[in-house]
Amino acid sequence: MSSCNFPPLRRAAKALSHEEILDILRAAPFCTLACLSPVGYPYAVPLNFVLVEPDAIYFHCATEGHKVAALRRDARVSLAVIGYEQVAPERFTTSYASVIVFGKAVLVEDPEERRRALMALVGKYSADFYEKGRAYVEGYRKPLGVWRVDVVHCTGKRSGTE
C-alpha cells in the first residue's frame, strides 16, 4: 500500500495499527463503497465484501446499474468500514473504530480468480454451509460481476475508547 499524497490523520494518536486495520477488514460485516456517479455526484452504497489479501478486497454485484456505470467511468473508490460503534448518550459521543480504504476497482475477468473471490465470500458469510456454497457458486449461471479493489492506501482510527 502506498500513500500517493494522501493527507495524514489529523489526530495521529487515534490511529489504528496496520494489524488492527486488517482485523477490522477481516471481521466487519459490510462496508460502504463510495465512487463518483456518472451524473457527477458522489455515490455510496453498502456492500458485503471480503479481504482476501492485505491489498485486495472483493465484492460482487449485478453486471449493470448505477454502481457499475460509475466504476466503469472512474475506477477510483473509497470504502468506509466500521469495526464497532457504541453510542454513549450520557457523554454526548460515540466510541468507534473505523477504516477508510482508497483504491481502484477492477472487474475480475479471470474465471479462477472469480471463483476464489466468491468462495472467500462464502467462507466469510456462510462458513457453516461452505460445501453447499461451493455447489451454488459452481452452478451459478446468471450474470454476476465480481470486482476487486486494489488497495492504494488505508487509514484506521478509533475514538471514544480512551
CYANA upper distance limits for C-alpha pairs under 8 A (distance plus 0.5 A):
  1 MET  CA     55 ASP  CA      7.26
  1 MET  CA    151 VAL  CA      6.84
  1 MET  CA    152 VAL  CA      5.51
  1 MET  CA    153 HIS  CA      5.83
  1 MET  CA    154 CYS  CA      8.20
  2 SER  CA    152 VAL  CA      6.05
  2 SER  CA    153 HIS  CA      6.09
  3 SER  CA    152 VAL  CA      7.48
  3 SER  CA    153 HIS  CA      6.02
  4 CYS  CA    152 VAL  CA      8.24
  4 CYS  CA    153 HIS  CA      8.20
  6 PHE  CA    153 HIS  CA      8.25
  8 PRO  CA     12 ALA  CA      8.15
  9 LEU  CA     15 ALA  CA      7.71
  9 LEU  CA    155 THR  CA      8.14
 11 ARG  CA     15 ALA  CA      7.76
 14 LYS  CA    157 LYS  CA      5.89
 14 LYS  CA    158 ARG  CA      5.85
 14 LYS  CA    159 SER  CA      6.97
 15 ALA  CA    155 THR  CA      7.89
 15 ALA  CA    156 GLY  CA      6.11
 15 ALA  CA    157 LYS  CA      4.98
 15 ALA  CA    158 ARG  CA      6.97
 16 LEU  CA     20 GLU  CA      6.27
 16 LEU  CA     21 ILE  CA      6.73
 16 LEU  CA    155 THR  CA      7.93
 16 LEU  CA    156 GLY  CA      5.34
 16 LEU  CA    157 LYS  CA      5.69
 16 LEU  CA    158 ARG  CA      7.14
 17 SER  CA     21 ILE  CA      6.76
 17 SER  CA    156 GLY  CA      7.96
 18 HIS  CA     22 LEU  CA      6.81
 19 GLU  CA     23 ASP  CA      6.62
 20 GLU  CA     24 ILE  CA      6.80
 20 GLU  CA    156 GLY  CA      8.42
 21 ILE  CA     25 LEU  CA      6.76
 21 ILE  CA     99 VAL  CA      6.88
 21 ILE  CA    155 THR  CA      7.92
 21 ILE  CA    156 GLY  CA      6.30
 22 LEU  CA     26 ARG  CA      6.57
 22 LEU  CA     54 PRO  CA      7.42
 23 ASP  CA     27 ALA  CA      6.68
 24 ILE  CA     28 ALA  CA      6.14
 24 ILE  CA     81 VAL  CA      8.13
 24 ILE  CA     82 ILE  CA      8.08
 24 ILE  CA     83 GLY  CA      5.63
 24 ILE  CA     98 SER  CA      8.16
 24 ILE  CA     99 VAL  CA      7.89
 25 LEU  CA     50 VAL  CA      8.10
 25 LEU  CA     51 LEU  CA      6.74
 25 LEU  CA     81 VAL  CA      7.66
 25 LEU  CA     83 GLY  CA      8.29
 25 LEU  CA     99 VAL  CA      8.16
 26 ARG  CA     50 VAL  CA      7.30
 26 ARG  CA     51 LEU  CA      6.28
 27 ALA  CA     83 GLY  CA      8.06
 28 ALA  CA     81 VAL  CA      7.38
 28 ALA  CA     82 ILE  CA      7.23
 28 ALA  CA     83 GLY  CA      6.20
 29 PRO  CA     48 ASN  CA      7.06
 29 PRO  CA     49 PHE  CA      8.16
 30 PHE  CA     46 PRO  CA      7.12
 30 PHE  CA     47 LEU  CA      5.98
 30 PHE  CA     48 ASN  CA      5.18
 30 PHE  CA     49 PHE  CA      6.70
 30 PHE  CA     81 VAL  CA      7.41
 31 CYS  CA     46 PRO  CA      6.06
 31 CYS  CA     47 LEU  CA      5.96
 31 CYS  CA     48 ASN  CA      7.01
 31 CYS  CA     49 PHE  CA      7.38
 31 CYS  CA     79 LEU  CA      6.69
 31 CYS  CA     80 ALA  CA      6.09
 31 CYS  CA     81 VAL  CA      5.20
 31 CYS  CA     82 ILE  CA      7.76
 32 THR  CA     44 ALA  CA      6.69
 32 THR  CA     45 VAL  CA      5.79
 32 THR  CA     46 PRO  CA      4.63
 32 THR  CA     47 LEU  CA      6.53
 32 THR  CA     79 LEU  CA      5.95
 32 THR  CA     80 ALA  CA      5.62
 32 THR  CA     81 VAL  CA      7.12
 33 LEU  CA     44 ALA  CA      5.83
 33 LEU  CA     45 VAL  CA      5.79
 33 LEU  CA     46 PRO  CA      6.62
 33 LEU  CA     47 LEU  CA      7.42
 33 LEU  CA     77 VAL  CA      7.39
 33 LEU  CA     78 SER  CA      6.40
 33 LEU  CA     79 LEU  CA      5.10
 33 LEU  CA     80 ALA  CA      7.18
 34 ALA  CA     42 PRO  CA      7.28
 34 ALA  CA     43 TYR  CA      6.01
 34 ALA  CA     44 ALA  CA      4.66
 34 ALA  CA     45 VAL  CA      7.10
 34 ALA  CA     77 VAL  CA      6.18
 34 ALA  CA     78 SER  CA      5.63
 34 ALA  CA     79 LEU  CA      6.62
 34 ALA  CA     80 ALA  CA      8.44
 35 CYS  CA     42 PRO  CA      6.37
 35 CYS  CA     43 TYR  CA      5.85
 35 CYS  CA     44 ALA  CA      6.95
 35 CYS  CA     67 LYS  CA      8.34
 35 CYS  CA     70 ALA  CA      7.10
 35 CYS  CA     71 LEU  CA      7.51
 35 CYS  CA     74 ASP  CA      8.23
 35 CYS  CA     75 ALA  CA      8.37
 35 CYS  CA     76 ARG  CA      7.19
 35 CYS  CA     77 VAL  CA      5.42
 35 CYS  CA     78 SER  CA      7.18
 36 LEU  CA     40 GLY  CA      6.77
 36 LEU  CA     41 TYR  CA      6.47
 36 LEU  CA     42 PRO  CA      5.17
 36 LEU  CA     43 TYR  CA      6.29
 36 LEU  CA     70 ALA  CA      6.44
 36 LEU  CA     71 LEU  CA      8.33
 36 LEU  CA     74 ASP  CA      7.41
 36 LEU  CA     77 VAL  CA      8.37
 37 SER  CA     41 TYR  CA      5.76
 37 SER  CA     42 PRO  CA      6.13
 37 SER  CA     43 TYR  CA      5.96
 37 SER  CA     66 HIS  CA      7.76
 37 SER  CA     67 LYS  CA      7.95
 37 SER  CA     69 ALA  CA      8.12
 37 SER  CA     70 ALA  CA      5.37
 38 PRO  CA     66 HIS  CA      8.45
 38 PRO  CA     69 ALA  CA      7.25
 38 PRO  CA     70 ALA  CA      5.91
 38 PRO  CA     73 ARG  CA      7.39
 43 TYR  CA     67 LYS  CA      8.19
 45 VAL  CA     67 LYS  CA      8.49
 47 LEU  CA     59 PHE  CA      7.69
 48 ASN  CA     59 PHE  CA      6.85
 48 ASN  CA     60 HIS  CA      8.43
 49 PHE  CA     57 ILE  CA      7.27
 49 PHE  CA     58 TYR  CA      6.09
 49 PHE  CA     59 PHE  CA      5.20
 49 PHE  CA     60 HIS  CA      8.29
 49 PHE  CA    121 LEU  CA      7.39
 50 VAL  CA     57 ILE  CA      6.10
 50 VAL  CA     58 TYR  CA      5.86
 50 VAL  CA     59 PHE  CA      7.18
 50 VAL  CA    117 ALA  CA      8.42
 50 VAL  CA    120 ALA  CA      7.17
 50 VAL  CA    121 LEU  CA      6.31
 50 VAL  CA    124 LYS  CA      7.50
 51 LEU  CA     55 ASP  CA      8.41
 51 LEU  CA     56 ALA  CA      6.60
 51 LEU  CA     57 ILE  CA      4.96
 51 LEU  CA     58 TYR  CA      6.99
 52 VAL  CA     56 ALA  CA      6.29
 52 VAL  CA     57 ILE  CA      6.50
 52 VAL  CA     58 TYR  CA      7.77
 52 VAL  CA    117 ALA  CA      8.03
 52 VAL  CA    120 ALA  CA      7.57
 53 GLU  CA     57 ILE  CA      7.71
 55 ASP  CA    149 VAL  CA      8.47
 55 ASP  CA    150 ASP  CA      6.37
 55 ASP  CA    151 VAL  CA      5.29
 55 ASP  CA    152 VAL  CA      8.10
 56 ALA  CA    148 ARG  CA      6.79
 56 ALA  CA    149 VAL  CA      6.18
 56 ALA  CA    150 ASP  CA      5.55
 56 ALA  CA    151 VAL  CA      6.54
 57 ILE  CA    148 ARG  CA      6.03
 57 ILE  CA    149 VAL  CA      5.53
 57 ILE  CA    150 ASP  CA      7.31
 57 ILE  CA    151 VAL  CA      7.98
 58 TYR  CA    117 ALA  CA      6.79
 58 TYR  CA    146 VAL  CA      7.57
 58 TYR  CA    147 TRP  CA      6.10
 58 TYR  CA    148 ARG  CA      4.97
 58 TYR  CA    149 VAL  CA      6.71
 59 PHE  CA    117 ALA  CA      8.36
 59 PHE  CA    121 LEU  CA      8.36
 59 PHE  CA    146 VAL  CA      6.44
 59 PHE  CA    147 TRP  CA      5.99
 59 PHE  CA    148 ARG  CA      7.20
 60 HIS  CA    118 LEU  CA      8.30
 60 HIS  CA    144 LEU  CA      7.45
 60 HIS  CA    145 GLY  CA      5.96
 60 HIS  CA    146 VAL  CA      4.86
 60 HIS  CA    147 TRP  CA      6.52
 61 CYS  CA    144 LEU  CA      6.64
 61 CYS  CA    145 GLY  CA      5.67
 61 CYS  CA    146 VAL  CA      7.05
 62 ALA  CA     68 VAL  CA      8.31
 62 ALA  CA    143 PRO  CA      7.52
 62 ALA  CA    144 LEU  CA      5.83
 62 ALA  CA    145 GLY  CA      6.03
 63 THR  CA     68 VAL  CA      7.24
 63 THR  CA    143 PRO  CA      6.80
 63 THR  CA    144 LEU  CA      6.09
 63 THR  CA    145 GLY  CA      5.42
 64 GLU  CA     68 VAL  CA      6.06
 64 GLU  CA     69 ALA  CA      7.44
 65 GLY  CA     69 ALA  CA      6.58
 66 HIS  CA     70 ALA  CA      6.70
 67 LYS  CA     71 LEU  CA      6.69
 68 VAL  CA     72 ARG  CA      6.59
 69 ALA  CA     73 ARG  CA      6.70
 70 ALA  CA     74 ASP  CA      6.67
 70 ALA  CA     75 ALA  CA      8.22
 71 LEU  CA     75 ALA  CA      5.38
 71 LEU  CA     76 ARG  CA      8.03
 71 LEU  CA     77 VAL  CA      8.50
 71 LEU  CA    105 ALA  CA      7.20
 75 ALA  CA    104 LYS  CA      5.55
 75 ALA  CA    105 ALA  CA      5.46
 75 ALA  CA    106 VAL  CA      7.53
 76 ARG  CA    102 PHE  CA      8.00
 76 ARG  CA    103 GLY  CA      6.36
 76 ARG  CA    104 LYS  CA      5.11
 76 ARG  CA    105 ALA  CA      6.95
 77 VAL  CA    102 PHE  CA      6.41
 77 VAL  CA    103 GLY  CA      5.96
 77 VAL  CA    104 LYS  CA      6.32
 77 VAL  CA    105 ALA  CA      7.13
 77 VAL  CA    149 VAL  CA      8.47
 78 SER  CA    100 ILE  CA      7.32
 78 SER  CA    101 VAL  CA      5.86
 78 SER  CA    102 PHE  CA      5.00
 78 SER  CA    103 GLY  CA      6.81
 79 LEU  CA     99 VAL  CA      8.45
 79 LEU  CA    100 ILE  CA      6.13
 79 LEU  CA    101 VAL  CA      5.44
 79 LEU  CA    102 PHE  CA      7.09
 80 ALA  CA     98 SER  CA      7.77
 80 ALA  CA     99 VAL  CA      6.48
 80 ALA  CA    100 ILE  CA      5.27
 80 ALA  CA    101 VAL  CA      7.10
 81 VAL  CA     98 SER  CA      6.07
 81 VAL  CA     99 VAL  CA      5.59
 81 VAL  CA    100 ILE  CA      6.85
 82 ILE  CA     96 TYR  CA      7.95
 82 ILE  CA     97 ALA  CA      6.69
 82 ILE  CA     98 SER  CA      4.92
 82 ILE  CA     99 VAL  CA      6.99
 83 GLY  CA     96 TYR  CA      7.61
 83 GLY  CA     97 ALA  CA      5.66
 83 GLY  CA     98 SER  CA      5.84
 83 GLY  CA     99 VAL  CA      7.98
 84 TYR  CA     95 SER  CA      8.41
 84 TYR  CA     96 TYR  CA      5.77
 84 TYR  CA     97 ALA  CA      6.06
 84 TYR  CA     98 SER  CA      7.80
 85 GLU  CA     94 THR  CA      7.14
 85 GLU  CA     95 SER  CA      5.95
 85 GLU  CA     96 TYR  CA      4.66
 85 GLU  CA     97 ALA  CA      7.26
 86 GLN  CA     94 THR  CA      6.06
 86 GLN  CA     95 SER  CA      5.65
 86 GLN  CA     96 TYR  CA      6.93
 87 VAL  CA     93 THR  CA      6.74
 87 VAL  CA     94 THR  CA      4.76
 87 VAL  CA     95 SER  CA      6.80
 88 ALA  CA     92 PHE  CA      6.62
 88 ALA  CA     93 THR  CA      5.92
 88 ALA  CA     94 THR  CA      6.01
 88 ALA  CA     95 SER  CA      7.72
 89 PRO  CA     93 THR  CA      6.90
 89 PRO  CA     94 THR  CA      8.33
 93 THR  CA    160 GLY  CA      7.62
 94 THR  CA    159 SER  CA      8.06
 94 THR  CA    160 GLY  CA      6.68
 95 SER  CA    158 ARG  CA      7.94
 95 SER  CA    159 SER  CA      5.88
 95 SER  CA    160 GLY  CA      4.59
 95 SER  CA    161 THR  CA      6.21
 96 TYR  CA    158 ARG  CA      6.02
 96 TYR  CA    159 SER  CA      5.99
 96 TYR  CA    160 GLY  CA      7.10
 96 TYR  CA    161 THR  CA      7.88
 97 ALA  CA    156 GLY  CA      7.67
 97 ALA  CA    157 LYS  CA      6.09
 97 ALA  CA    158 ARG  CA      4.67
 97 ALA  CA    159 SER  CA      7.09
 98 SER  CA    156 GLY  CA      6.04
 98 SER  CA    157 LYS  CA      6.01
 98 SER  CA    158 ARG  CA      6.99
 99 VAL  CA    154 CYS  CA      7.46
 99 VAL  CA    155 THR  CA      6.12
 99 VAL  CA    156 GLY  CA      4.68
 99 VAL  CA    157 LYS  CA      7.02
100 ILE  CA    154 CYS  CA      5.99
100 ILE  CA    155 THR  CA      5.88
100 ILE  CA    156 GLY  CA      6.82
101 VAL  CA    151 VAL  CA      7.21
101 VAL  CA    152 VAL  CA      8.22
101 VAL  CA    153 HIS  CA      6.53
101 VAL  CA    154 CYS  CA      4.79
101 VAL  CA    155 THR  CA      7.16
102 PHE  CA    151 VAL  CA      6.50
102 PHE  CA    152 VAL  CA      6.16
102 PHE  CA    153 HIS  CA      5.66
102 PHE  CA    154 CYS  CA      6.41
103 GLY  CA    149 VAL  CA      6.30
103 GLY  CA    150 ASP  CA      5.80
103 GLY  CA    151 VAL  CA      4.85
103 GLY  CA    152 VAL  CA      5.23
103 GLY  CA    153 HIS  CA      7.22
104 LYS  CA    149 VAL  CA      5.84
104 LYS  CA    150 ASP  CA      5.77
104 LYS  CA    151 VAL  CA      7.27
104 LYS  CA    152 VAL  CA      7.86
105 ALA  CA    147 TRP  CA      6.87
105 ALA  CA    148 ARG  CA      6.11
105 ALA  CA    149 VAL  CA      4.88
105 ALA  CA    150 ASP  CA      6.90
106 VAL  CA    147 TRP  CA      6.03
106 VAL  CA    148 ARG  CA      5.70
106 VAL  CA    149 VAL  CA      6.74
106 VAL  CA    150 ASP  CA      7.93
107 LEU  CA    145 GLY  CA      7.55
107 LEU  CA    146 VAL  CA      6.61
107 LEU  CA    147 TRP  CA      5.03
107 LEU  CA    148 ARG  CA      6.92
108 VAL  CA    113 GLU  CA      7.50
108 VAL  CA    114 ARG  CA      6.68
108 VAL  CA    145 GLY  CA      8.13
108 VAL  CA    146 VAL  CA      6.06
108 VAL  CA    147 TRP  CA      5.89
108 VAL  CA    148 ARG  CA      6.96
109 GLU  CA    113 GLU  CA      8.28
109 GLU  CA    114 ARG  CA      7.65
110 ASP  CA    114 ARG  CA      6.71
111 PRO  CA    115 ARG  CA      6.67
112 GLU  CA    116 ARG  CA      6.68
113 GLU  CA    117 ALA  CA      6.58
114 ARG  CA    118 LEU  CA      6.64
114 ARG  CA    146 VAL  CA      6.78
115 ARG  CA    119 MET  CA      6.56
115 ARG  CA    137 VAL  CA      7.82
115 ARG  CA    138 GLU  CA      8.37
116 ARG  CA    120 ALA  CA      6.57
117 ALA  CA    121 LEU  CA      6.86
117 ALA  CA    146 VAL  CA      8.14
118 LEU  CA    122 VAL  CA      6.77
118 LEU  CA    137 VAL  CA      7.49
118 LEU  CA    146 VAL  CA      8.34
119 MET  CA    123 GLY  CA      6.53
119 MET  CA    133 GLY  CA      7.95
119 MET  CA    134 ARG  CA      7.18
119 MET  CA    137 VAL  CA      7.91
120 ALA  CA    124 LYS  CA      6.71
121 LEU  CA    125 TYR  CA      6.55
121 LEU  CA    126 SER  CA      8.29
122 VAL  CA    126 SER  CA      5.49
122 VAL  CA    127 ALA  CA      6.77
122 VAL  CA    129 PHE  CA      8.44
122 VAL  CA    130 TYR  CA      6.82
122 VAL  CA    133 GLY  CA      6.55
122 VAL  CA    134 ARG  CA      8.32
123 GLY  CA    127 ALA  CA      4.99
123 GLY  CA    130 TYR  CA      6.73
126 SER  CA    130 TYR  CA      6.77
126 SER  CA    133 GLY  CA      7.90
129 PHE  CA    133 GLY  CA      6.43
130 TYR  CA    134 ARG  CA      6.61
131 GLU  CA    135 ALA  CA      6.91
132 LYS  CA    136 TYR  CA      6.70
133 GLY  CA    137 VAL  CA      6.56
134 ARG  CA    138 GLU  CA      6.57
135 ALA  CA    139 GLY  CA      6.47
136 TYR  CA    140 TYR  CA      6.41
